[in-house]
Amino acid sequence: MRKSVVLAVLLAGVLGGSVGAANPFSDVSSSDWAYQAVSELSDEGIVDGYPDGTFRGQKNVTRYELAQIVARLMAKEDEYSTSQRAIIEKLAYALADELDTMGVRVSTLESRIGNVLWSGDARMRMMQGYDREGKKDSAFDGRMRIRAHAEVNDSTYIEGRLRTDIDFMHTGEDDNSTDTYMDNLYVQHTFGDSTSLKLGKFDKFSGQTGLFYDG
């Protein structure tokens, strides 16, 4: 039995994947029955094949190779639903010894509950255009955002985002070129697999073109 291919199909079916992912492996053709699953997992960075560019779907998967896949899933755990995370945790506990040799301790799955995960981004932007009267209208600004995500339990998390806007050209009405504020702060609770409730301040996007409420 081709365990590598079967594993790829099972993972793609359980965790989902991107649509229309490109095939990176020389020994997997678009006519192969597992083509879509293998391509999706490669696009997600879950499987990366061998150095010669092959996937070797006929090869049996070792426990260590499976542990490498589970470690990558654990690194992307925040992107999955509660039920998907439960599957990842079961795989992690089954491969605890192999993960331990890789420096990935399964105990971190439990210790993350209640901990705060930090992330952020920053940008500088210059824009130039003209107003209706033909006068040059330029802008040079910056933005920094710090995001905090705290897991309360398997069904509830709290998230906040602190934002700083910088106007390098001082084009505002006052002399203050920096504005810092909390643009997101909310709690979300999931009821079962299909219903959730979000309370607080957050970006609301609706429809195909999008609709923002209160900025």
C-alpha positions in Angstrom: 0.0 0.0 0.0 1.3 3.5 -0.9 1.2 4.9 2.7 2.7 8.3 1.7 -0.1 9.0 -0.8 -2.8 7.7 1.5 -1.5 9.9 4.3 -1.5 12.9 2.1 -5.1 12.3 1.0 -6.3 11.8 4.6 -4.5 15.0 5.9 -5.9 17.1 3.0 -9.4 15.8 3.6 -9.3 16.4 7.3 -7.5 19.7 7.4 -8.5 21.2 4.1 -6.2 23.0 1.7 -5.9 25.7 -0.9 -7.8 25.5 -4.2 -5.8 25.2 -7.4 -2.4 24.6 -5.7 0.5 24.0 -8.1 2.2 20.6 -8.2 5.9 20.9 -7.1 6.9 17.2 -7.5 8.3 15.7 -10.6 6.9 12.2 -9.9 3.3 13.4 -9.3 1.3 14.1 -12.5 -2.0 15.9 -12.8 -3.6 12.5 -13.8 -2.7 10.9 -10.5 -5.6 10.2 -8.2 -3.9 12.0 -5.2 -2.6 14.9 -7.2 -4.9 17.5 -5.6 -4.3 16.4 -2.1 -0.5 16.3 -2.5 -0.4 19.7 -4.2 -2.6 21.3 -1.5 -0.4 20.0 1.4 2.8 21.1 -0.4 1.3 24.6 -1.0 0.4 24.8 2.8 4.0 23.8 3.6 3.0 20.6 5.4 4.9 18.2 3.1 8.0 19.1 1.1 9.1 15.9 -0.5 12.8 14.9 -1.1 15.8 17.0 -2.1 15.6 15.6 -5.7 12.2 17.2 -6.2 10.2 13.9 -5.8 7.3 13.0 -3.5 7.8 9.1 -3.6 4.2 8.3 -2.9 4.9 4.6 -3.1 7.3 4.8 -0.1 6.1 3.8 3.4 6.1 6.8 5.8 8.4 6.5 8.9 7.3 7.7 12.3 10.0 10.3 12.2 8.7 11.7 8.8 5.2 11.7 10.2 6.5 13.6 13.2 8.0 16.2 11.0 4.6 16.7 9.3 2.8 16.9 12.7 5.4 19.5 13.9 4.5 21.7 10.9 0.8 21.3 11.7 1.4 22.4 15.3 3.2 25.5 14.1 0.1 26.5 12.1 -2.4 25.3 14.7 -4.0 28.8 15.1 -5.2 28.6 11.5 -7.4 25.5 12.2 -10.7 24.9 13.9 -11.2 23.3 17.3 -12.0 19.9 15.8 -9.0 20.1 13.5 -6.7 21.1 16.4 -8.1 18.1 18.3 -6.9 15.8 15.5 -3.4 17.4 15.5 -3.2 16.9 19.3 -4.0 13.2 19.0 -1.3 12.8 16.4 1.2 14.8 18.5 0.6 12.6 21.6 0.9 9.4 19.5 4.3 10.7 18.2 5.5 12.3 21.4 8.8 10.5 21.5 9.7 11.4 17.9 8.6 15.1 18.4 10.7 15.2 21.6 13.9 14.2 19.7 13.1 17.1 17.3 12.9 19.6 20.2 9.1 19.9 19.9 7.5 19.0 23.3 3.9 17.8 23.3 3.4 19.5 26.7 3.4 22.9 24.9 0.0 22.0 23.5 -1.4 22.1 27.1 0.8 25.0 28.3 -0.4 27.2 25.4 -3.9 27.3 26.9 -4.2 30.7 28.6 -0.9 32.0 27.1 -0.7 35.0 24.9 0.7 34.7 21.4 2.1 37.9 19.9 2.5 38.9 16.3 2.5 42.1 14.3 3.3 44.0 11.1 4.7 47.4 10.0 4.7 49.3 6.8 5.8 52.6 5.2 3.9 54.0 2.3 4.3 56.9 -0.1 1.5 57.9 -2.5 1.2 60.7 -5.0 -1.8 61.8 -7.0 -3.7 64.9 -8.0 -7.0 66.4 -6.8 -9.9 67.5 -8.9 -8.2 70.9 -9.5 -5.0 69.3 -10.8 -3.0 70.1 -7.7 -0.5 67.5 -6.5 -1.7 65.5 -3.5 1.0 63.5 -1.9 1.1 61.4 1.3 3.9 59.6 3.2 2.8 57.6 6.1 3.5 54.6 8.2 1.6 52.0 10.3 2.6 49.6 13.0 0.3 46.9 14.5 0.8 44.6 17.4 -1.6 41.7 17.8 -2.2 39.6 21.0 -4.2 36.3 20.8 -5.0 34.6 24.1 -6.6 31.1 24.3 -9.0 30.9 27.2 -10.1 27.3 26.4 -10.8 25.2 23.4 -13.9 27.2 22.6 -13.0 30.8 23.6 -10.3 33.2 22.8 -9.6 36.9 23.3 -7.8 39.0 20.7 -6.6 42.6 20.6 -4.6 44.7 18.2 -2.8 47.9 19.1 -2.2 50.3 16.1 0.0 53.3 15.6 -0.4 55.5 12.6 2.4 57.9 11.6 2.1 60.9 9.3 5.6 61.8 8.1 4.4 64.8 6.1 2.3 66.3 8.9 -0.7 66.7 6.7 -3.3 66.4 9.5 -5.2 69.2 11.1 -3.0 69.4 14.2 0.8 69.1 14.8 0.5 65.5 16.2 1.9 63.2 13.6 1.4 60.0 15.6 -1.9 58.4 16.7 -1.9 55.2 18.8 -5.1 53.4 19.6 -6.7 49.9 20.1 -8.4 49.2 16.8 -9.4 45.6 17.7 -10.4 44.1 21.1 -12.9 41.3 21.2 -13.8 37.8 22.6 -15.0 35.0 20.4 -16.8 31.8 21.7 -17.7 28.8 19.5 -20.8 26.7 20.1 -20.3 23.3 18.5 -18.9 23.2 15.0 -21.0 25.7 13.1 -22.0 28.6 15.5 -19.9 31.3 17.1 -20.4 34.6 18.9 -18.0 37.5 18.8 -18.3 40.5 21.1 -16.2 43.7 21.1 -14.5 45.9 18.6 -13.4 44.3 15.4 -13.4 44.7 11.6 -16.7 43.5 10.1 -16.5 42.3 6.5 -19.7 41.3 4.7 -20.7 40.3 1.2 -18.5 40.0 -1.9 -17.4 43.6 -2.1 -17.3 44.1 1.7 -19.1 46.4 4.1 -17.4 48.1 7.1 -19.3 49.3 10.1 -18.1 52.4 12.0 -14.7 52.6 10.2 
